[in-house]
Amino acid sequence: MKNNIRSYLDMQPQIDNSCYVDDMAVVIGDVILHEQISVWPFAVIRADVNRIEIGARSNIQDHCMLHVSHKTADKPNGSPLLIGEDVTIGHHVNLHGCTIGNRVLVGINSIVLDDAVIGDEVMIGAGSLVPPRKHLESGFLYVGSPVQKIRPLTDKERVFLPYSAMHYVTVMSNYKNNQIG
């Protein structure tokens, strides 16, 4: 196992062979990375006190911090982090114990906190804050701190969401095909 992919207690990351985890990224504990996921330099995915699962073709960009909240008597499931398919998580994003649907873009330097639920086909503008337990309805653009629903996504934006994910699959393939050693 690579030094940047680490078990925690008896929990071992499960990473599909088609994924790309940069040598400068860290993946720890109860993590499941499905097919064609890319994790870029200085991203941290730490599932030590709960689980993190990321759906196919999603990308976790540079300097992201992904973590969870532990299970308690009052909250037996805690707050795991669940990310759907074809999701783009922009640079410097912090995700903590939230649920993100499919075909979502979380803009650069945004924060999504415990028990927030992001529907499918959502764009979150750069620098936004999604507070704990906030639900973002599918099909809209959200911006601000805290986020506000701005408008429905255009057809062009809806097409861009899976395009963005597939673009990162292509970039990831280039990196994997050009690795030395």
C-alpha positions as CSV (number, residue, x, y, z in Angstrom):
1,M,0.0,0.0,0.0
2,K,1.2,3.5,-0.8
3,N,2.2,5.6,2.1
4,N,-0.5,8.2,1.3
5,I,-3.2,5.6,1.4
6,R,-3.6,4.4,5.0
7,S,-5.7,2.2,7.1
8,Y,-7.1,3.4,10.4
9,L,-7.6,0.7,13.1
10,D,-9.2,-2.1,11.0
11,M,-10.6,0.1,8.3
12,Q,-8.8,0.0,4.9
13,P,-9.6,2.3,2.0
14,Q,-11.3,0.5,-0.9
15,I,-10.1,2.1,-4.1
16,D,-11.1,0.9,-7.5
17,N,-8.1,0.2,-9.8
18,S,-9.4,2.8,-12.3
19,C,-9.0,5.6,-9.8
20,Y,-6.2,8.1,-9.6
21,V,-5.0,9.3,-6.2
22,D,-2.1,11.7,-6.5
23,D,1.0,10.8,-4.4
24,M,0.5,14.2,-2.6
25,A,-3.1,13.4,-1.6
26,V,-4.0,11.4,1.6
27,V,-6.8,8.8,1.9
28,I,-7.3,7.3,5.3
29,G,-9.7,4.8,6.8
30,D,-13.2,3.7,5.9
31,V,-13.2,5.2,2.3
32,I,-14.8,3.7,-0.8
33,L,-13.7,5.3,-4.1
34,H,-15.8,3.9,-7.0
35,E,-14.7,3.8,-10.7
36,Q,-12.7,6.6,-12.4
37,I,-12.4,8.9,-9.4
38,S,-9.5,11.4,-9.3
39,V,-8.0,12.8,-6.1
40,W,-5.6,15.7,-6.7
41,P,-2.6,17.0,-4.9
42,F,-3.0,17.9,-1.2
43,A,-6.5,16.7,-0.9
44,V,-7.3,14.9,2.3
45,I,-10.0,12.3,2.6
46,R,-10.1,11.2,6.3
47,A,-12.7,8.6,7.3
48,D,-11.5,7.7,10.8
49,V,-14.7,8.1,12.8
50,N,-17.3,7.5,10.1
51,R,-17.4,6.5,6.4
52,I,-16.8,8.3,3.2
53,E,-18.1,7.0,-0.1
54,I,-17.5,8.7,-3.5
55,G,-19.4,7.8,-6.7
56,A,-18.0,7.0,-10.1
57,R,-16.3,9.7,-12.2
58,S,-16.2,12.2,-9.4
59,N,-13.2,14.4,-8.8
60,I,-11.7,15.8,-5.6
61,Q,-9.5,18.7,-6.6
62,D,-6.4,20.2,-5.0
63,H,-6.4,21.1,-1.3
64,C,-9.9,19.7,-0.5
65,M,-10.6,18.6,3.0
66,L,-13.2,15.8,3.4
67,H,-14.1,14.5,6.9
68,V,-17.0,13.2,8.9
69,S,-18.7,13.3,12.4
70,H,-18.6,10.3,14.7
71,K,-21.6,8.2,15.9
72,T,-23.2,9.1,19.2
73,A,-26.1,7.8,21.4
74,D,-28.2,10.8,20.2
75,K,-27.1,10.3,16.5
76,P,-26.3,6.6,16.0
77,N,-25.3,7.1,12.3
78,G,-23.2,10.2,13.0
79,S,-22.6,12.2,9.8
80,P,-20.9,10.1,7.1
81,L,-19.8,11.9,3.9
82,L,-21.6,10.6,0.8
83,I,-20.8,11.9,-2.7
84,G,-22.7,10.8,-5.8
85,E,-21.6,10.2,-9.4
86,D,-20.2,12.8,-11.8
87,V,-19.5,15.3,-9.1
88,T,-16.8,18.0,-9.3
89,I,-15.5,19.2,-6.0
90,G,-13.5,22.4,-6.7
91,H,-10.1,23.5,-5.2
92,H,-10.0,24.2,-1.5
93,V,-13.5,22.9,-0.8
94,N,-14.3,21.6,2.7
95,L,-16.9,18.9,3.0
96,H,-17.9,17.6,6.4
97,G,-20.4,14.9,7.0
98,C,-22.8,15.9,4.2
99,T,-24.6,14.2,1.4
100,I,-24.1,15.3,-2.2
101,G,-26.2,14.0,-5.1
102,N,-25.2,13.2,-8.7
103,R,-24.0,15.7,-11.3
104,V,-23.1,18.5,-8.8
105,L,-20.4,21.1,-8.9
106,V,-19.1,22.6,-5.6
107,G,-17.3,25.8,-6.4
108,I,-13.8,26.7,-5.3
109,N,-13.3,27.4,-1.6
110,S,-16.9,26.4,-0.6
111,I,-17.8,24.7,2.7
112,V,-20.6,22.2,3.1
113,L,-21.3,21.2,6.7
114,D,-22.8,18.3,8.6
115,D,-26.1,16.8,7.5
116,A,-26.5,19.2,4.6
117,V,-28.1,17.5,1.6
118,I,-27.3,18.6,-1.9
119,G,-29.8,17.4,-4.5
120,D,-28.9,16.2,-8.0
121,E,-27.8,18.7,-10.7
122,V,-26.8,21.5,-8.4
123,M,-24.1,24.2,-8.8
124,I,-22.7,25.8,-5.7
125,G,-20.9,29.1,-6.5
126,A,-17.3,29.7,-5.3
127,G,-16.8,30.7,-1.7
128,S,-20.3,29.6,-0.6
129,L,-21.2,28.2,2.8
130,V,-23.9,25.5,3.1
131,P,-24.8,25.4,6.8
132,P,-25.6,22.2,8.8
133,R,-28.8,20.4,7.9
134,K,-29.5,22.7,4.9
135,H,-31.2,21.0,1.9
136,L,-30.4,22.3,-1.6
137,E,-33.1,21.5,-4.1
138,S,-32.1,19.7,-7.4
139,G,-31.7,21.8,-10.5
140,F,-30.6,25.2,-9.1
141,L,-27.7,27.5,-8.7
142,Y,-26.8,28.4,-5.1
143,V,-24.4,31.2,-4.1
144,G,-23.4,33.0,-0.9
145,S,-22.6,32.6,2.8
146,P,-25.0,31.2,3.8
147,V,-26.1,29.9,0.4
148,Q,-29.2,31.3,-1.2
149,K,-31.1,29.7,-4.2
150,I,-30.4,32.1,-7.1
151,R,-32.2,30.6,-10.1
152,P,-32.8,27.3,-12.0
153,L,-29.8,25.9,-13.9
154,T,-29.8,26.6,-17.6
155,D,-29.8,23.7,-20.1
156,K,-26.2,24.6,-20.9
157,E,-25.2,24.4,-17.2
158,R,-27.0,21.0,-16.9
159,V,-24.9,19.7,-19.8
160,F,-21.7,21.1,-18.3
161,L,-22.1,19.1,-15.0
162,P,-21.4,15.6,-16.5
163,Y,-19.0,17.2,-19.0
164,S,-16.9,18.6,-16.1
165,A,-16.7,15.1,-14.5
166,M,-15.7,13.5,-17.8
167,H,-13.1,16.2,-18.4
168,Y,-11.4,15.1,-15.2
169,V,-11.6,11.5,-16.2
170,T,-9.7,12.4,-19.3
171,V,-7.1,14.4,-17.4
172,M,-6.8,11.6,-14.8
173,S,-6.2,9.1,-17.7
174,N,-3.4,11.3,-19.0
175,Y,-1.7,11.4,-15.6
176,K,-2.1,7.6,-15.1
177,N,-0.7,6.9,-18.6
178,N,2.3,9.1,-18.1
179,Q,3.4,7.9,-14.6
180,I,7.0,6.7,-14.3
181,G,7.8,3.8,-12.0
